[in-house]
Amino acid sequence: MNHFTSVHTVGVPVTDQDRALEFYTKTLGFSLVSDTPLPQLGGRWIVVAAPGGGANLALTPASEAGADTGIRLGAADAAAVHQYLNDEQVSTSELLSWRGVPPMFTFQDPDANTLYVAQD
């Protein structure tokens, strides 16, 4: 049984959608796909996309955030992204690099949600 063909959107809980939208578009360079009022959710349906494609992220309204999202973002140069995020005052972990494993690290968005970066 194989009914599914792809993952379209992954939700990220955020307590302030405007702040999250600014972070994901201005700091991370994602593009805005949609921003639609959705009173049923208590906010808006905001979807952003990474420049290279893949699954989109929905910045969903939440009363609490700070989740380990499990979301892995690919980067051509993880060390350069790590340095950039540090320069932007984004909370990051140490850049990990082991022989045979791509360089990787974690960072937190303004809601303390953890995302991962791994070199492609």
FIGUMI-186069 format. One record per atom (N, C-alpha, C): x, y, z; residue in three letters. Coordinates in steps of 0.05 Angstrom, whole numbers, padded with zeros to 5 digits, always signed. Layout:
BEGIN
XYZALA
...
END
This chain:
BEGIN
+00017-00023+00000MET
+00000+00000+00000MET
+00018+00025+00000MET
+00016+00041-00020ASN
+00032+00065-00023ASN
+00015+00088-00033ASN
+00001+00101-00015HIS
-00017+00122-00023HIS
-00005+00150-00025HIS
+00018+00154-00012PHE
+00029+00181-00010PHE
+00052+00184-00030PHE
+00053+00209-00041THR
+00074+00214-00061THR
+00094+00235-00052THR
+00088+00250-00031SER
+00106+00271-00022SER
+00097+00283+00005SER
+00114+00299+00016VAL
+00107+00315+00039VAL
+00106+00344+00030VAL
+00083+00356+00032HIS
+00079+00384+00023HIS
+00086+00405+00043HIS
+00076+00402+00067THR
+00079+00423+00087THR
+00083+00410+00115THR
+00101+00423+00130VAL
+00106+00414+00158VAL
+00100+00438+00175VAL
+00085+00434+00197GLY
+00077+00456+00214GLY
+00099+00462+00235GLY
+00103+00488+00240VAL
+00121+00497+00261VAL
+00104+00515+00280VAL
+00101+00507+00305PRO
+00084+00524+00323PRO
+00098+00550+00330PRO
+00084+00572+00328VAL
+00095+00598+00334VAL
+00075+00614+00351VAL
+00085+00630+00369THR
+00067+00646+00386THR
+00062+00674+00375THR
+00079+00683+00357ASP
+00076+00709+00344ASP
+00081+00705+00314ASP
+00060+00704+00298GLN
+00063+00697+00270GLN
+00078+00719+00255GLN
+00074+00744+00262ASP
+00089+00766+00248ASP
+00119+00764+00253ASP
+00126+00759+00278ARG
+00155+00756+00285ARG
+00167+00732+00271ARG
+00152+00710+00271ALA
+00161+00685+00257ALA
+00164+00690+00227ALA
+00145+00703+00215LEU
+00146+00708+00186LEU
+00171+00725+00180LEU
+00176+00745+00196GLU
+00200+00762+00191GLU
+00226+00745+00193GLU
+00228+00728+00214PHE
+00251+00711+00218PHE
+00255+00692+00195PHE
+00234+00678+00187TYR
+00237+00657+00166TYR
+00242+00670+00139TYR
+00231+00693+00133THR
+00236+00706+00107THR
+00261+00723+00106THR
+00264+00740+00126LYS
+00287+00758+00126LYS
+00313+00745+00135LYS
+00312+00731+00157THR
+00337+00719+00168THR
+00345+00693+00153THR
+00325+00676+00149LEU
+00331+00650+00136LEU
+00329+00651+00105LEU
+00316+00671+00094GLY
+00314+00674+00065GLY
+00292+00657+00052GLY
+00273+00647+00068PHE
+00251+00633+00056PHE
+00233+00653+00041PHE
+00217+00643+00023SER
+00198+00660+00009SER
+00169+00654+00019SER
+00153+00675+00019LEU
+00125+00673+00028LEU
+00109+00659+00006LEU
+00096+00638+00013VAL
+00078+00623-00006VAL
+00050+00632-00003VAL
+00040+00634+00022SER
+00013+00643+00027SER
+00011+00655+00055SER
-00007+00674+00058ASP
-00013+00687+00084ASP
-00042+00693+00083ASP
-00059+00676+00094THR
-00088+00677+00092THR
-00100+00677+00120THR
-00119+00696+00125PRO
-00133+00695+00151PRO
-00147+00669+00154PRO
-00144+00658+00178LEU
-00157+00632+00184LEU
-00166+00633+00214LEU
-00190+00645+00218PRO
-00200+00649+00245PRO
-00203+00622+00260PRO
-00208+00600+00246GLN
-00211+00574+00259GLN
-00186+00566+00274GLN
-00162+00576+00265LEU
-00137+00570+00278LEU
-00129+00591+00299LEU
-00145+00613+00299GLY
-00138+00635+00317GLY
-00115+00652+00306GLY
-00113+00652+00280GLY
-00091+00668+00267GLY
-00093+00666+00237GLY
-00070+00661+00225ARG
-00069+00660+00196ARG
-00056+00634+00187ARG
-00061+00627+00162TRP
-00047+00604+00150TRP
-00024+00616+00134TRP
+00000+00614+00146ILE
+00024+00625+00134ILE
+00042+00602+00126ILE
+00049+00602+00100VAL
+00067+00581+00090VAL
+00091+00594+00077VAL
+00115+00584+00084VAL
+00140+00594+00072VAL
+00154+00571+00059VAL
+00171+00577+00040ALA
+00186+00557+00025ALA
+00216+00564+00024ALA
+00233+00543+00027ALA
+00261+00547+00024ALA
+00268+00552-00005ALA
+00288+00567-00011PRO
+00295+00573-00039PRO
+00300+00549-00056PRO
+00311+00528-00044GLY
+00318+00504-00059GLY
+00295+00484-00063GLY
+00272+00490-00051GLY
+00249+00471-00054GLY
+00247+00453-00030GLY
+00232+00431-00034GLY
+00226+00412-00012GLY
+00200+00419+00000GLY
+00195+00407+00024ALA
+00170+00412+00038ALA
+00169+00441+00047ALA
+00145+00453+00047ASN
+00141+00480+00057ASN
+00137+00479+00087ASN
+00140+00502+00100LEU
+00136+00504+00129LEU
+00111+00522+00133LEU
+00093+00512+00150ALA
+00069+00528+00158ALA
+00075+00539+00186ALA
+00074+00565+00188LEU
+00079+00578+00214LEU
+00052+00580+00228LEU
+00046+00560+00244THR
+00019+00556+00255THR
+00017+00569+00282THR
-00006+00583+00287PRO
-00009+00596+00313PRO
-00011+00575+00336PRO
+00003+00582+00358ALA
+00003+00563+00381ALA
+00006+00580+00406ALA
-00005+00570+00428SER
-00002+00584+00453SER
+00025+00577+00466SER
+00036+00555+00458GLU
+00063+00547+00467GLU
+00079+00538+00443GLU
+00105+00542+00445ALA
+00123+00533+00424ALA
+00147+00521+00437ALA
+00170+00522+00425GLY
+00194+00510+00436GLY
+00196+00481+00431GLY
+00187+00472+00408ALA
+00188+00444+00401ALA
+00214+00436+00386ALA
+00222+00411+00390ASP
+00242+00400+00373ASP
+00228+00391+00348ASP
+00229+00407+00327THR
+00213+00403+00303THR
+00221+00378+00287THR
+00247+00370+00290GLY
+00257+00348+00274GLY
+00262+00356+00245GLY
+00258+00381+00238ILE
+00261+00390+00211ILE
+00291+00393+00205ILE
+00300+00380+00183ARG
+00327+00382+00174ARG
+00328+00399+00149ARG
+00344+00421+00150LEU
+00347+00438+00127LEU
+00374+00432+00115LEU
+00375+00430+00088GLY
+00400+00425+00074GLY
+00414+00451+00067GLY
+00440+00450+00067ALA
+00456+00474+00060ALA
+00481+00465+00045ALA
+00489+00481+00025ALA
+00513+00474+00010ALA
+00538+00477+00028ALA
+00537+00495+00047ASP
+00561+00500+00064ASP
+00550+00505+00093ASP
+00549+00484+00109ALA
+00538+00486+00136ALA
+00554+00505+00153ALA
+00580+00506+00149ALA
+00597+00524+00165ALA
+00590+00553+00160ALA
+00586+00559+00134ALA
+00579+00587+00127ALA
+00552+00595+00138ALA
+00532+00577+00137VAL
+00506+00582+00149VAL
+00508+00585+00179VAL
+00524+00569+00192HIS
+00529+00570+00221HIS
+00540+00598+00228HIS
+00560+00607+00213GLN
+00572+00633+00218GLN
+00552+00656+00214GLN
+00537+00654+00192TYR
+00516+00674+00186TYR
+00496+00676+00208TYR
+00485+00653+00217LEU
+00465+00654+00238LEU
+00476+00665+00264LEU
+00501+00658+00270ASN
+00514+00669+00294ASN
+00517+00699+00291ASN
+00525+00709+00268ASP
+00527+00738+00263ASP
+00500+00752+00266ASP
+00478+00737+00260GLU
+00451+00748+00262GLU
+00440+00745+00290GLU
+00456+00736+00309GLN
+00448+00732+00337GLN
+00427+00710+00341GLN
+00427+00690+00323VAL
+00410+00667+00325VAL
+00424+00647+00343VAL
+00409+00635+00361SER
+00420+00614+00379SER
+00426+00589+00363SER
+00451+00581+00363THR
+00460+00557+00349THR
+00475+00539+00367THR
+00476+00513+00360SER
+00493+00494+00374SER
+00521+00495+00361SER
+00539+00480+00372GLU
+00566+00477+00360GLU
+00563+00464+00333GLU
+00580+00471+00314LEU
+00581+00459+00288LEU
+00595+00432+00292LEU
+00581+00410+00286LEU
+00592+00383+00289LEU
+00603+00373+00262LEU
+00626+00361+00263SER
+00637+00350+00239SER
+00654+00326+00246SER
+00645+00303+00236TRP
+00659+00278+00239TRP
+00666+00267+00212TRP
+00688+00252+00211ARG
+00696+00240+00185ARG
+00673+00222+00175ARG
+00666+00226+00150GLY
+00645+00209+00138GLY
+00617+00218+00143GLY
+00613+00239+00159VAL
+00587+00250+00165VAL
+00586+00279+00157VAL
+00565+00288+00144PRO
+00564+00317+00136PRO
+00564+00335+00160PRO
+00577+00358+00158PRO
+00576+00378+00180PRO
+00546+00385+00186PRO
+00541+00389+00211MET
+00513+00395+00219MET
+00512+00411+00245MET
+00490+00424+00250PHE
+00485+00438+00275PHE
+00455+00443+00278PHE
+00448+00453+00302THR
+00420+00460+00307THR
+00418+00490+00311THR
+00395+00501+00307PHE
+00390+00529+00315PHE
+00361+00532+00325PHE
+00356+00554+00338GLN
+00329+00559+00348GLN
+00317+00584+00336GLN
+00292+00582+00328ASP
+00277+00605+00318ASP
+00269+00623+00342ASP
+00256+00646+00337PRO
+00249+00663+00360PRO
+00230+00650+00380PRO
+00216+00628+00373ASP
+00199+00614+00392ASP
+00213+00591+00406ASP
+00239+00589+00403ALA
+00256+00568+00414ALA
+00249+00541+00402ALA
+00238+00540+00378ASN
+00235+00515+00363ASN
+00262+00508+00352ASN
+00270+00483+00355THR
+00296+00473+00345THR
+00293+00462+00317THR
+00311+00472+00299LEU
+00313+00462+00272LEU
+00342+00453+00268LEU
+00346+00436+00248TYR
+00373+00425+00243TYR
+00383+00434+00216TYR
+00409+00437+00213VAL
+00421+00443+00187VAL
+00442+00421+00182VAL
+00441+00409+00159ALA
+00461+00390+00151ALA
+00471+00397+00123ALA
+00497+00394+00119GLN
+00508+00400+00093GLN
+00499+00380+00073GLN
+00492+00389+00049ASP
+00483+00372+00027ASP
+00506+00356+00016ASP
END
